[in-house]
Amino acid sequence: TTQNRVPSGVWVRFPPLVLNQINEDIMKKNMGILDRIIRTALALIVGVLYFNGTLVGTLGIVLLVFATIFLLTSFISFCPLYTVFGIRTCPAEK
């Protein structure tokens, strides 16, 4: 079982199955393979440009942050903004 600390100082136990179900409902895959490839490629390009000195200053840092977010969302196949706007680029589950 997993323990979570609540503000009142009481330990609450949640069965792992419940937590897994909550996780699956919140973070269902919503990115297709082409979307993931494009995001990864863009992130790698921005990373190379930043670290070889082509992208500098505030713009370079901002783009590097976006590149990191693109990489993370690509690895987990989930984009929170897609959920907000109801976008889904992966094939429907059978």
C-alpha positions as CSV (number, residue, x, y, z in Angstrom):
1,T,0.0,0.0,0.0
2,T,1.0,3.6,-0.5
3,Q,0.9,6.2,2.3
4,N,0.0,9.8,1.8
5,R,0.3,12.5,4.4
6,V,-2.8,14.7,4.7
7,P,-2.6,18.2,6.3
8,S,-4.2,17.0,9.6
9,G,-1.1,14.8,10.2
10,V,-3.0,11.5,9.8
11,W,-1.6,8.8,7.6
12,V,-4.0,7.6,5.0
13,R,-3.4,4.4,3.0
14,F,-4.4,4.0,-0.6
15,P,-4.4,0.7,-2.3
16,P,-2.0,0.7,-5.3
17,L,-4.8,-0.3,-7.7
18,V,-6.8,2.9,-6.8
19,L,-3.8,5.1,-7.4
20,N,-3.1,3.4,-10.7
21,Q,-6.7,3.9,-11.9
22,I,-6.5,7.6,-10.9
23,N,-3.2,7.9,-12.8
24,E,-4.6,6.2,-15.9
25,D,-7.7,8.4,-16.0
26,I,-5.7,11.6,-15.6
27,M,-2.8,10.8,-17.9
28,K,-4.1,8.8,-20.8
29,K,-2.0,8.8,-23.9
30,N,-3.0,11.6,-26.2
31,M,0.0,11.9,-28.5
32,G,0.6,9.9,-31.7
33,I,4.0,8.7,-32.9
34,L,4.4,11.4,-35.6
35,D,3.6,14.1,-33.0
36,R,6.3,12.5,-30.7
37,I,8.9,12.3,-33.4
38,I,8.3,16.0,-34.4
39,R,8.5,17.2,-30.8
40,T,11.7,15.2,-30.2
41,A,13.3,16.4,-33.4
42,L,12.5,20.1,-32.5
43,A,13.8,19.7,-29.0
44,L,17.0,18.2,-30.2
45,I,17.5,20.9,-32.8
46,V,16.9,23.6,-30.2
47,G,19.3,21.9,-27.8
48,V,22.1,21.7,-30.3
49,L,21.5,25.4,-31.3
50,Y,21.6,26.5,-27.7
51,F,24.7,24.5,-26.7
52,N,26.7,25.5,-29.7
53,G,26.0,29.2,-29.1
54,T,23.6,30.0,-31.9
55,L,20.6,30.6,-29.6
56,V,21.6,32.9,-26.8
57,G,20.1,35.1,-24.1
58,T,16.6,35.1,-22.9
59,L,15.2,33.7,-26.2
60,G,17.7,30.8,-25.9
61,I,16.7,30.0,-22.4
62,V,13.0,30.2,-23.1
63,L,13.3,27.9,-26.2
64,L,15.5,25.5,-24.1
65,V,12.7,25.3,-21.5
66,F,10.1,24.6,-24.2
67,A,12.5,21.9,-25.7
68,T,12.7,20.2,-22.3
69,I,8.9,20.2,-22.0
70,F,8.6,18.8,-25.6
71,L,11.0,16.0,-24.7
72,L,9.2,15.1,-21.4
73,T,5.8,15.1,-23.1
74,S,7.1,13.0,-25.9
75,F,8.6,10.4,-23.6
76,I,5.3,10.0,-21.7
77,S,3.0,10.4,-24.7
78,F,0.9,12.9,-22.8
79,C,0.4,16.6,-23.4
80,P,-1.6,18.4,-20.7
81,L,-2.6,21.2,-23.2
82,Y,-4.0,18.6,-25.5
83,T,-6.3,17.5,-22.7
84,V,-7.5,21.1,-22.1
85,F,-8.3,21.6,-25.8
86,G,-9.6,18.1,-26.4
87,I,-6.9,17.2,-29.0
88,R,-5.8,13.6,-29.4
89,T,-3.3,12.7,-32.1
90,C,-2.9,9.0,-31.2
91,P,-5.1,6.3,-32.7
92,A,-8.2,5.3,-30.8
93,E,-7.9,2.5,-28.3
94,K,-9.7,-0.7,-29.2
